[in-house]
Amino acid sequence: MANNRIAGVAYVKFDGRQLPIKGNWEVGFNRLKREGIAGQDRVHGYKELPGVPSIEGDVSSTADVSLPELLRITDATVTLEHANGKVYVLRNAWTANEYTLQTAEGQIKVRFEGMEIDEL
């Protein structure tokens, strides 16, 4: 029997340490970024630049989650295991935004960016 599950349970880890995640998580599989170039008469083509792969979402602010520790991440391996069986691995990752604690929901939005991402 085939597994038809496409959404649900997920796990996020950095350097093997599991984070208490919640909400939606996004995987930015951006190896290339294309942008159209328009002239005054028509579209002339596009430019292509390297993209920055990312994994981001919300982490519960539990006792074992430290904002200063998250901010210090500069060369981590980040994995996201998805309910459908796919695993995404972000290598040489760093944290990419300023973090604030959202007290109403007890969460922190976390964004990891890295040098490369693979789907296993």
DOGU-189877 format. One record per residue (C-alpha): residue in three letters; x, y, z. Coordinates in Angstrom, 3 decimals. Layout:
N
  code         u         v         w
   ALA         X         Y         Z
...
This chain:
120
  code         u         v         w
   MET     0.000     0.000     0.000
   ALA     1.359     3.404    -0.977
   ASN     1.887     6.122     1.583
   ASN    -0.354     9.021     0.559
   ARG     0.581    11.290     3.443
   ILE     1.837    14.623     2.099
   ALA     1.714    16.825     5.211
   GLY     1.873    16.668     8.969
   VAL     4.595    15.795    11.435
   ALA     8.020    17.340    10.820
   TYR    11.340    17.499    12.635
   VAL    14.074    20.145    12.422
   LYS    17.579    19.638    13.777
   PHE    20.784    21.639    13.713
   ASP    23.988    19.684    14.220
   GLY    21.870    16.755    15.451
   ARG    19.997    18.765    18.110
   GLN    16.227    18.699    17.641
   LEU    14.305    21.967    17.900
   PRO    10.753    22.192    19.335
   ILE     9.061    23.381    16.144
   LYS     5.519    24.592    15.508
   GLY     3.510    26.130    12.695
   ASN     4.497    25.975     9.071
   TRP     8.104    25.472     8.021
   GLU     9.406    26.464     4.630
   VAL    12.251    25.066     2.571
   GLY    13.775    27.538     0.115
   PHE    15.368    25.323    -2.501
   ASN    16.927    28.352    -4.183
   ARG    19.964    27.355    -6.175
   LEU    19.346    29.981    -8.837
   LYS    17.444    33.242    -8.847
   ARG    16.158    34.527   -12.164
   GLU    14.900    38.023   -12.820
   GLY    13.476    39.363   -16.044
   ILE    15.150    42.261   -17.837
   ALA    12.754    44.573   -19.647
   GLY    13.734    47.286   -22.058
   GLN    11.593    50.165   -23.181
   ASP    10.373    48.164   -26.162
   ARG     9.999    44.571   -24.865
   VAL    11.387    41.956   -22.521
   HIS    14.999    41.355   -23.518
   GLY    15.647    38.284   -21.418
   TYR    16.666    37.517   -17.870
   LYS    19.612    37.489   -15.534
   GLU    20.550    34.533   -13.397
   LEU    22.326    34.773   -10.043
   PRO    23.039    32.270    -7.287
   GLY    20.192    31.899    -4.816
   VAL    20.530    31.381    -1.067
   PRO    18.945    28.112     0.126
   SER    17.038    28.323     3.419
   ILE    14.910    26.554     6.001
   GLU    12.681    28.676     8.233
   GLY     9.798    28.497    10.669
   ASP     8.698    28.936    14.272
   VAL    10.350    27.393    17.324
   SER     8.608    27.120    20.694
   SER    10.362    29.104    23.405
   THR    10.982    26.176    25.747
   ALA    13.507    26.169    28.595
   ASP    16.167    24.515    26.419
   VAL    15.965    27.088    23.563
   SER    18.384    29.990    23.929
   LEU    18.215    33.127    21.755
   PRO    21.951    33.860    22.154
   GLU    22.770    30.264    21.179
   LEU    20.601    30.499    18.037
   LEU    22.315    33.754    17.066
   ARG    25.758    32.134    17.347
   ILE    25.053    29.438    14.735
   THR    27.435    29.999    11.823
   ASP    28.472    26.625    10.350
   ALA    25.755    24.075    11.082
   THR    24.113    21.209     9.264
   VAL    20.346    21.713     9.398
   THR    17.903    18.939     8.523
   LEU    14.166    19.058     8.030
   GLU    12.395    15.688     8.005
   HIS     8.958    15.965     6.426
   ALA     5.882    13.781     6.973
   ASN     6.023    12.562     3.365
   GLY     9.413    10.936     3.993
   LYS    11.572    13.554     2.294
   VAL    14.571    14.950     4.146
   TYR    16.189    18.288     3.322
   VAL    19.798    18.912     4.360
   LEU    21.143    22.483     4.495
   ARG    24.929    22.562     4.821
   ASN    27.281    25.228     6.174
   ALA    24.241    27.031     7.565
   TRP    23.971    30.176     9.655
   THR    21.088    31.978    11.319
   ALA    20.003    34.838     9.129
   ASN    17.647    37.185    10.937
   GLU    17.313    39.076    14.162
   TYR    15.272    37.014    16.570
   THR    12.558    38.288    18.820
   LEU    10.463    36.337    21.240
   GLN     6.740    36.538    20.450
   THR     5.304    36.197    23.934
   ALA     1.638    35.759    22.968
   GLU     2.444    32.477    21.226
   GLY     5.698    31.668    23.040
   GLN     7.632    31.321    19.814
   ILE    10.659    32.539    17.906
   LYS    10.812    32.759    14.096
   VAL    14.053    31.121    12.975
   ARG    15.677    31.337     9.545
   PHE    18.663    29.245     8.551
   GLU    20.520    30.061     5.321
   GLY    23.343    27.982     3.945
   MET    25.719    27.237     1.133
   GLU    23.831    24.293    -0.372
   ILE    20.687    22.247     0.135
   ASP    19.840    18.713    -0.945
   GLU    16.657    16.659    -0.964
   LEU    17.189    13.066     0.115
